[in-house]
Amino acid sequence: MNDNEWKPYLNDRLIKQCDGFYIIKPVEENPVIPISCPICDYMIRTYEDEKSYRNFECCESCETFWARPNLSSWRNGWRPEKNQVISRLKDRKKITVNMVF
């Protein structure tokens, strides 16, 4: 097996040998979820936010307020303008997150 050459493996996975080790990965990798929503910049913090990001590339709140009501435009790349988002954020509930290091 050549380095950097992925081969089919069991259960929809791929395998390759690299520096004497075998690396196994799923055929379809899940995209990385960002720490904050690209639309409103609020933290992605719940499973619903994660699910919304996978489907609409935004948090659940932005999905509900922006993506779903404008679905065809959203699918074609439309996104709200920054001033629209800022105006909407004034009415949105805020939460406090304590970070312990």
C-alpha positions as CSV (number, residue, x, y, z in Angstrom):
1,M,0.0,0.0,0.0
2,N,1.5,3.4,-1.1
3,D,1.7,6.3,1.2
4,N,-1.0,8.9,0.6
5,E,-3.1,6.3,-1.3
6,W,-6.5,5.7,0.3
7,K,-8.0,2.2,-0.3
8,P,-11.6,1.0,0.4
9,Y,-11.9,-0.6,3.8
10,L,-14.8,-2.1,5.9
11,N,-18.1,-0.3,6.5
12,D,-17.7,2.7,4.2
13,R,-14.3,3.6,5.5
14,L,-10.9,4.2,3.8
15,I,-7.5,3.0,4.9
16,K,-3.9,4.0,4.1
17,Q,-0.5,3.3,5.5
18,C,1.6,6.3,6.7
19,D,5.0,6.0,8.4
20,G,4.4,2.5,9.6
21,F,0.8,3.2,10.9
22,Y,-2.6,2.5,9.4
23,I,-5.0,5.4,9.2
24,I,-8.7,4.6,8.9
25,K,-11.3,7.3,8.2
26,P,-14.9,7.5,7.0
27,V,-15.6,7.9,3.3
28,E,-17.7,10.9,4.0
29,E,-16.2,13.2,6.5
30,N,-18.4,15.6,8.5
31,P,-17.5,19.3,7.8
32,V,-16.0,21.2,10.6
33,I,-18.6,23.3,12.5
34,P,-17.3,26.8,13.4
35,I,-17.5,28.1,17.0
36,S,-19.8,30.9,16.0
37,C,-22.5,31.5,13.4
38,P,-21.2,33.1,10.2
39,I,-24.3,35.3,10.0
40,C,-24.9,36.6,13.6
41,D,-21.6,35.6,15.2
42,Y,-23.4,34.0,18.2
43,M,-21.8,30.9,19.6
44,I,-22.9,27.5,18.0
45,R,-23.8,25.8,21.3
46,T,-26.6,23.3,20.9
47,Y,-27.3,20.2,18.8
48,E,-30.0,22.2,17.0
49,D,-27.4,24.9,16.1
50,E,-25.1,22.2,14.8
51,K,-27.9,20.6,12.7
52,S,-28.8,24.0,11.3
53,Y,-25.2,24.7,10.4
54,R,-25.0,21.4,8.5
55,N,-28.1,22.2,6.6
56,F,-28.0,26.0,6.2
57,E,-24.5,27.1,7.4
58,C,-26.0,29.2,10.2
59,C,-27.3,28.8,13.7
60,E,-30.8,27.7,14.5
61,S,-32.0,31.2,15.2
62,C,-30.7,32.5,11.8
63,E,-32.2,29.4,10.1
64,T,-35.6,30.2,11.7
65,F,-35.5,34.0,11.0
66,W,-33.5,34.3,7.8
67,A,-33.0,30.9,6.0
68,R,-36.4,29.2,6.1
69,P,-38.5,32.3,5.2
70,N,-36.1,33.0,2.2
71,L,-35.3,29.4,1.3
72,S,-35.0,29.7,-2.4
73,S,-32.9,32.9,-2.2
74,W,-30.9,31.4,0.7
75,R,-30.1,28.3,-1.5
76,N,-28.9,30.7,-4.2
77,G,-26.5,32.4,-1.9
78,W,-28.5,35.3,-0.5
79,R,-27.5,36.4,3.1
80,P,-28.9,39.3,5.1
81,E,-26.9,42.5,5.1
82,K,-24.9,43.3,8.2
83,N,-27.2,46.2,9.3
84,Q,-30.2,43.8,9.1
85,V,-28.4,41.3,11.3
86,I,-27.3,44.0,13.8
87,S,-30.9,45.2,14.0
88,R,-32.2,41.7,14.6
89,L,-29.6,41.1,17.3
90,K,-31.0,43.9,19.4
91,D,-34.1,41.8,20.0
92,R,-32.4,38.5,20.5
93,K,-31.9,37.0,24.0
94,K,-28.4,37.0,25.2
95,I,-26.8,34.2,27.3
96,T,-23.8,34.3,29.5
97,V,-21.1,31.7,29.0
98,N,-18.5,31.1,31.7
99,M,-15.2,29.9,30.4
100,V,-12.9,28.2,33.0
101,F,-9.3,27.8,32.1
